[in-house]
Amino acid sequence: MPRKTEVPVEASIAARPSVLRLTQPPMDLEQRVIAVYESLRSPVYQYLLATFGNAAEAEDITQETFLRLFVYWSSGRTIADERLRSWIFRVAHNLAIDRERNPKFVQELDSEAQASAVLRLPNNEPNPEETLLDQERFISVQNGLALLSKQESQCLHLRAEGFRYREIAEILGITKSSVAEFLRRAIRKLMRERNAQGI
């Protein structure tokens, strides 16, 4: 009787860019969503918090985003690996815009809350002078960010997350040239504020 040899289960889908390319054993749907959640939850939450300013809503929208991913994949649809991150951010952005239409959603941090947040940041150097300088820099950056339009701020946050101009354009539903212009204006405003503060 011939002996059966075990072959590792690996899936490789033909080189079609619109289909996920699997190079490891297939995961069930829940495991796939959990893996994506664990890798992207923090950046999505940070983007939502920085852009829209409400921690509770940012957490709710982050969870809703990954629920949407589960529903999308469970319906049999696929997302190419290289587009998954921008798809997640686009869904999160759209959900936030929908919730923002409710006036209770937007909550700006006042300067006291900003200073409180700075004080709670871990400090590697227990030097009070450096703490004060860090606070001044943080407040200066916050003041600079407050000068930005909503579009400039959103483009800047997404660029800081590592998205390319094309991906930012897809997430925000604007053109690539608009992304470039918003980023140019944002950087110019931040540089002006920095020079005015003498930092």
VENZIFEN-V974881 format. One record per helix or strand of 3 or more residues. SS is the DSSP state (H for helix, E for strand). FROM is the first residue (numbers start at 1). LEN is the number of residues. If there is no record, write none. Layout:
BEGIN
((SS:FROM:LEN) (SS:FROM:LEN))
END
This chain:
BEGIN
((H:29:24) (H:55:20) (H:81:20) (H:111:10) (H:128:19) (H:150:11) (H:165:8) (H:176:22))
END
